[in-house]
Amino acid sequence: MGDEQRDIHWGQAFGRELIGRLNTKFGLQLQVIVDDENLSSEQKKRRLASHLLDAMLARLKHEDESDASRAIASASDVEIVLNIGYAAADARYIASLKGNDIHDYLFALAKRLENMANTTTAEELGYEILGAGFLGLGGEAVTNTVIKLREGLPLKQAVVAGVRAVGMKGLLTAVALILASLITFFLSRSNRAVFGMIVNDTDDEMAAKEWRKGNDGNDLYMAHGGILSFPEEIVIGNNTHYRVQIRKRIAIKQNETVVFAGLFLAEKNLGPLGAEGLIRFSLGQDSGWIAHLFAAPYFERNGTNMTYLQTPESAKSLFEPLYATRRVSIDRVRDGVRLKSTVEGASGGVIGLVAMVSR
């Protein structure tokens, strides 16, 4: 068995084990969804998330699950995923992973999310969030956690306070969406998929404002395949609100910060083509742009690439030059901005990716 076939086999086996455990815990039959040949990957992902969320919320008291589950069931093909908050040192470690360690981290992430799915109280969910190495899930919860930490509350109590500020329903919705994306990734039958995590260690929010326009927009270009999950947060403040992809870091105290990671899932469409695309992020107001390329081609080597721009160029025009110079791992500094991105290997079609922007 070659490396690519072995990696696919391991991912498939883990995904099957995961849905088996979820079936047992929640009395579901998720394998019926993933084995339905009449459903697209997008439809499978939506149904997995909706069934999981219904089962999670049915165990909660004083929660109305109907709004959240209906929202998932009627969602567009691309699911929106909340950011994950990490202590900066932990995020830097994740961004340093290479090779099989990336896939191992995604396996561990799925197991921790499975544990979160099994919680019924804010205390239990807060404990599992900490156990996963997070400081919170979603910008609102993390911000409230940081406020409590600044007030001197112990870490666990601060994380639980962050959970309570948002409510179990909102956070379990995020858990269901990420779990469904990971299951879809592990069980990808297209044999070409990329699950990526991008960390923002800067004082600027990263936004891809026109990503929903797809190849007709300026911020997301898919040369082959499509986006199934994409990060997005609503930032509220000063009597206004706006959408970003990855929030800026937050200081807890001097030399101690929380950074945010955005998650995305790309998968190939029909035919012998891969999952290859580029996201263009703006950095705050007049702080430049980041272009991030990811590629799991069908007949060529996997790779990634990043560059920093002081003047904007469209995602489509940036794709070819960055694709031609892609590598398994890049780590470079451009105009004071450090760019790191790594895919787990040059071969293998179902690949994890970790990236980080810092300055």
C-alpha positions as CSV (number, residue, x, y, z in Angstrom):
1,M,0.0,0.0,0.0
2,G,1.5,3.3,-1.1
3,D,1.7,6.4,1.1
4,E,-1.4,8.0,-0.5
5,Q,-3.6,4.9,-0.2
6,R,-2.4,4.3,3.4
7,D,-3.2,7.9,4.4
8,I,-6.7,7.6,2.9
9,H,-7.2,4.3,4.6
10,W,-6.2,5.7,8.0
11,G,-8.5,8.7,7.6
12,Q,-11.4,6.6,6.5
13,A,-10.9,4.2,9.4
14,F,-10.7,7.0,11.9
15,G,-13.8,8.7,10.4
16,R,-15.7,5.4,10.6
17,E,-14.7,4.9,14.2
18,L,-15.7,8.5,15.0
19,I,-19.2,8.2,13.6
20,G,-19.6,4.8,15.3
21,R,-18.9,6.4,18.7
22,L,-21.3,9.3,17.9
23,N,-24.0,6.9,16.8
24,T,-23.7,5.0,20.1
25,K,-23.6,8.2,22.3
26,F,-26.5,9.9,20.6
27,G,-28.6,7.0,19.1
28,L,-27.9,8.2,15.5
29,Q,-27.3,6.4,12.2
30,L,-24.7,8.8,10.7
31,Q,-23.3,6.1,8.5
32,V,-26.5,6.2,6.5
33,I,-25.8,9.8,5.6
34,V,-22.1,9.3,4.6
35,D,-22.9,6.2,2.6
36,D,-25.7,7.8,0.6
37,E,-24.4,8.0,-3.0
38,N,-27.2,10.3,-4.0
39,L,-25.9,13.1,-1.7
40,S,-23.1,15.5,-2.5
41,S,-20.4,16.2,0.0
42,E,-22.0,19.5,0.8
43,Q,-25.4,17.8,1.5
44,K,-23.7,15.1,3.6
45,K,-21.9,17.8,5.7
46,R,-25.1,19.7,6.3
47,R,-27.1,16.7,7.3
48,L,-24.3,15.4,9.6
49,A,-24.2,18.8,11.4
50,S,-28.0,19.1,11.6
51,H,-28.4,15.5,13.0
52,L,-25.6,16.0,15.5
53,L,-26.9,19.3,16.7
54,D,-30.4,18.0,17.2
55,A,-29.0,15.2,19.3
56,M,-26.8,17.4,21.4
57,L,-29.4,20.0,22.1
58,A,-32.1,17.4,22.9
59,R,-30.0,16.6,26.0
60,L,-30.0,20.2,27.2
61,K,-32.5,21.7,29.5
62,H,-34.1,25.1,28.9
63,E,-32.7,25.3,25.3
64,D,-34.8,25.6,22.1
65,E,-32.9,23.6,19.5
66,S,-35.3,24.3,16.6
67,D,-33.8,27.6,15.4
68,A,-30.2,26.3,15.3
69,S,-30.9,23.0,13.7
70,R,-33.2,24.6,11.0
71,A,-30.5,27.1,10.3
72,I,-28.0,24.3,9.5
73,A,-30.5,22.2,7.5
74,S,-31.4,25.2,5.3
75,A,-27.8,26.6,5.0
76,S,-26.0,27.3,1.8
77,D,-23.4,24.8,0.6
78,V,-20.6,26.7,2.5
79,E,-20.9,26.4,6.2
80,I,-19.6,29.3,8.4
81,V,-17.2,28.2,11.1
82,L,-16.4,30.2,14.2
83,N,-12.7,31.0,15.1
84,I,-10.9,29.0,17.7
85,G,-9.0,31.0,20.4
86,Y,-5.6,29.8,21.5
87,A,-2.9,31.0,23.8
88,A,-0.3,32.5,21.4
89,A,2.4,30.0,22.4
90,D,0.1,27.0,21.8
91,A,-0.9,28.4,18.3
92,R,2.7,28.8,17.4
93,Y,3.4,25.2,18.3
94,I,0.5,24.0,16.1
95,A,1.8,26.2,13.2
96,S,5.2,24.5,13.6
97,L,3.8,21.0,12.9
98,K,5.0,19.1,9.9
99,G,4.3,15.8,8.2
100,N,2.2,13.2,9.9
101,D,2.0,15.5,13.0
102,I,-0.5,17.7,11.2
103,H,-2.8,14.8,10.5
104,D,-2.3,13.5,14.1
105,Y,-3.4,17.0,15.4
106,L,-6.6,16.8,13.3
107,F,-7.3,13.4,14.7
108,A,-6.8,14.8,18.2
109,L,-9.0,17.9,17.4
110,A,-11.8,15.6,16.2
111,K,-11.6,13.6,19.5
112,R,-11.7,16.7,21.6
113,L,-14.7,18.1,19.7
114,E,-16.4,14.7,20.2
115,N,-15.9,15.2,23.9
116,M,-17.4,18.7,23.7
117,A,-20.4,17.3,21.8
118,N,-21.1,15.1,24.8
119,T,-21.3,17.9,27.3
120,T,-24.6,19.2,28.9
121,T,-23.4,22.0,31.1
122,A,-21.2,25.1,30.8
123,E,-18.8,23.6,33.3
124,E,-18.4,20.4,31.3
125,L,-18.0,22.3,28.0
126,G,-15.5,24.7,29.6
127,Y,-13.4,21.8,30.9
128,E,-13.4,20.1,27.4
129,I,-12.5,23.4,25.7
130,L,-9.4,23.7,28.0
131,G,-8.7,20.0,27.4
132,A,-8.5,20.7,23.7
133,G,-5.9,23.4,24.3
134,F,-8.4,26.2,23.4
135,L,-9.2,29.3,25.4
136,G,-12.6,29.4,23.8
137,L,-14.6,28.8,20.7
138,G,-15.9,31.9,18.9
139,G,-14.8,35.5,19.3
140,E,-17.6,36.5,21.7
141,A,-16.9,33.7,24.1
142,V,-13.1,34.2,24.0
143,T,-13.5,38.0,24.5
144,N,-15.6,37.3,27.6
145,T,-13.0,34.8,28.9
146,V,-10.2,37.4,28.5
147,I,-12.2,40.0,30.4
148,K,-12.6,37.6,33.3
149,L,-8.9,36.7,33.2
150,R,-8.0,40.4,33.4
151,E,-10.2,40.6,36.4
152,G,-8.2,37.9,38.1
153,L,-10.6,34.9,37.7
154,P,-8.8,31.5,37.5
155,L,-8.5,30.1,34.0
156,K,-11.1,27.4,34.2
157,Q,-13.7,29.7,35.7
158,A,-12.9,32.3,33.1
159,V,-13.4,29.8,30.2
160,V,-16.7,28.7,31.8
161,A,-17.8,32.3,32.1
162,G,-17.0,32.7,28.4
163,V,-19.3,29.7,27.6
164,R,-22.1,31.1,29.7
165,A,-21.8,34.5,28.0
166,V,-22.6,32.9,24.6
167,G,-24.8,29.9,25.8
168,M,-24.5,26.2,25.1
169,K,-26.6,26.3,22.0
170,G,-24.4,28.7,20.1
171,L,-21.2,26.9,21.0
172,L,-22.6,23.4,20.4
173,T,-23.7,24.6,17.0
174,A,-20.1,25.5,16.3
175,V,-18.9,22.1,17.6
176,A,-21.4,20.3,15.3
177,L,-20.3,22.3,12.2
178,I,-16.6,21.6,12.8
179,L,-17.2,18.0,13.6
180,A,-19.2,17.6,10.4
181,S,-16.4,19.2,8.4
182,L,-13.8,16.9,9.9
183,I,-15.9,13.8,9.3
184,T,-16.4,14.9,5.7
185,F,-12.7,15.5,5.3
186,F,-11.7,12.1,6.8
187,L,-14.2,10.2,4.7
188,S,-13.6,12.2,1.5
189,R,-14.3,9.8,-1.4
190,S,-13.0,12.3,-3.9
191,N,-9.5,11.5,-2.5
192,R,-8.7,15.2,-2.9
193,A,-9.5,17.5,0.0
194,V,-7.7,20.1,2.2
195,F,-8.6,20.9,5.8
196,G,-6.8,24.1,6.8
197,M,-6.2,26.1,9.9
198,I,-4.9,29.7,9.6
199,V,-3.7,31.5,12.7
200,N,-3.7,35.3,12.9
201,D,-1.0,36.6,15.3
202,T,-1.4,40.2,14.4
203,D,-3.2,43.3,15.6
204,D,-5.2,43.5,12.4
205,E,-8.3,41.5,11.5
206,M,-8.0,39.3,8.5
207,A,-11.0,39.7,6.1
208,A,-11.9,38.2,2.7
209,K,-14.9,40.5,2.1
210,E,-15.9,39.2,-1.3
211,W,-15.2,35.5,-0.8
212,R,-18.9,34.5,-1.4
213,K,-18.6,35.6,-5.0
214,G,-16.3,32.7,-5.7
215,N,-14.3,33.0,-8.8
216,D,-16.1,36.2,-9.9
217,G,-14.9,38.0,-6.7
218,N,-11.6,39.2,-5.7
219,D,-10.9,37.4,-2.5
220,L,-11.4,33.7,-3.2
221,Y,-10.4,31.8,-6.3
222,M,-10.9,28.1,-6.7
223,A,-8.9,26.8,-9.7
224,H,-10.3,23.3,-9.0
225,G,-12.8,22.1,-6.5
226,G,-14.9,24.1,-4.1
227,I,-15.1,25.4,-0.5
228,L,-17.3,23.5,1.9
229,S,-16.5,25.3,5.1
230,F,-15.0,28.8,5.7
231,P,-14.2,30.9,8.8
232,E,-16.3,33.9,9.6
233,E,-16.9,36.1,12.7
234,I,-19.2,39.1,13.3
235,V,-17.3,41.8,15.2
236,I,-19.5,44.1,17.2
237,G,-18.5,47.5,18.6
238,N,-19.0,51.3,18.5
239,N,-22.7,50.9,17.4
240,T,-21.7,48.9,14.4
241,H,-20.8,45.4,13.3
242,Y,-18.9,43.9,10.5
243,R,-17.7,40.5,9.3
244,V,-14.1,39.2,9.3
245,Q,-12.6,35.8,8.6
246,I,-10.0,35.7,11.5
247,R,-10.1,38.0,14.5
248,K,-7.0,40.0,15.6
249,R,-5.1,38.9,18.7
250,I,-6.2,40.1,22.2
251,A,-3.9,41.0,25.0
252,I,-4.6,39.3,28.4
253,K,-1.7,41.2,30.0
254,Q,1.8,42.2,29.0
255,N,3.5,39.6,26.9
256,E,0.5,37.3,27.1
257,T,-2.0,37.2,24.2
258,V,-4.8,35.2,22.7
259,V,-4.8,34.6,19.0
260,F,-7.5,33.2,16.7
261,A,-7.5,30.5,14.1
262,G,-9.8,30.1,11.2
263,L,-10.8,26.7,9.7
264,F,-11.6,25.9,6.1
265,L,-12.4,22.8,4.1
266,A,-11.9,22.5,0.3
267,E,-12.7,19.4,-1.8
268,K,-12.5,18.5,-5.4
269,N,-15.5,18.5,-7.7
270,L,-16.1,16.1,-10.6
271,G,-13.4,14.7,-12.8
272,P,-9.7,14.0,-12.4
273,L,-8.9,17.4,-10.8
274,G,-7.8,18.5,-7.4
275,A,-8.7,20.9,-4.6
276,E,-6.7,24.0,-5.4
277,G,-7.4,27.6,-4.5
278,L,-6.2,30.9,-3.1
279,I,-7.7,33.2,-0.4
280,R,-6.8,36.9,-0.4
281,F,-7.1,38.4,3.1
282,S,-7.0,42.2,3.8
283,L,-5.2,43.1,7.1
284,G,-7.2,45.8,8.9
285,Q,-7.2,49.4,7.5
286,D,-4.4,50.1,5.0
287,S,-2.2,47.3,6.5
288,G,-1.8,45.3,3.3
289,W,-3.1,42.0,2.0
290,I,-2.1,38.3,2.5
291,A,-2.5,35.8,-0.3
292,H,-2.7,32.1,0.8
293,L,-2.5,29.3,-1.7
294,F,-3.4,25.6,-1.0
295,A,-3.2,22.8,-3.4
296,A,-4.0,19.1,-3.5
297,P,-3.7,18.4,-7.3
298,Y,-4.6,15.2,-8.9
299,F,-1.4,14.5,-10.8
300,E,1.1,16.8,-9.3
301,R,2.7,17.5,-5.9
302,N,0.7,19.0,-3.0
303,G,1.9,22.4,-1.8
304,T,1.2,25.8,-0.3
305,N,2.4,29.3,-0.7
306,M,1.9,32.8,0.9
307,T,2.8,36.3,0.1
308,Y,2.3,39.8,1.5
309,L,1.0,42.6,-0.7
310,Q,1.1,46.3,-0.1
311,T,-1.2,47.0,-3.0
312,P,-4.1,44.6,-3.9
313,E,-4.1,42.1,-6.7
314,S,-7.0,39.8,-7.5
315,A,-7.0,36.3,-6.1
316,K,-7.2,34.8,-9.6
317,S,-4.2,36.8,-10.9
318,L,-2.1,35.7,-7.8
319,F,-2.9,32.0,-8.2
320,E,-0.7,30.9,-11.0
321,P,2.6,32.5,-9.9
322,L,2.1,31.2,-6.3
323,Y,1.1,27.8,-7.6
324,A,4.2,27.6,-9.7
325,T,6.4,28.2,-6.7
326,R,4.4,26.2,-4.1
327,R,6.3,24.1,-1.5
328,V,5.3,21.6,1.1
329,S,6.3,24.2,3.7
330,I,7.2,27.9,3.5
331,D,8.4,30.3,6.2
332,R,9.3,33.8,5.0
333,V,9.2,37.4,6.1
334,R,7.9,40.2,3.8
335,D,7.9,43.8,5.0
336,G,7.9,42.8,8.6
337,V,5.1,40.2,8.2
338,R,6.1,36.6,8.9
339,L,4.2,34.0,6.8
340,K,4.2,30.3,7.6
341,S,2.3,27.5,5.9
342,T,2.7,23.8,5.7
343,V,0.9,20.9,4.1
344,E,1.5,17.5,5.6
345,G,3.2,16.0,2.5
346,A,3.9,16.3,-1.2
347,S,1.8,13.2,-1.9
348,G,-1.5,12.1,-0.5
349,G,-4.8,13.6,-1.6
350,V,-6.6,14.2,1.7
351,I,-4.3,16.6,3.5
352,G,-4.1,18.8,6.5
353,L,-2.6,22.3,6.4
354,V,-1.5,24.7,9.2
355,A,-0.6,28.3,8.5
356,M,0.2,31.5,10.5
357,V,0.5,35.2,9.9
358,S,2.4,37.2,12.5
359,R,4.0,40.6,13.1
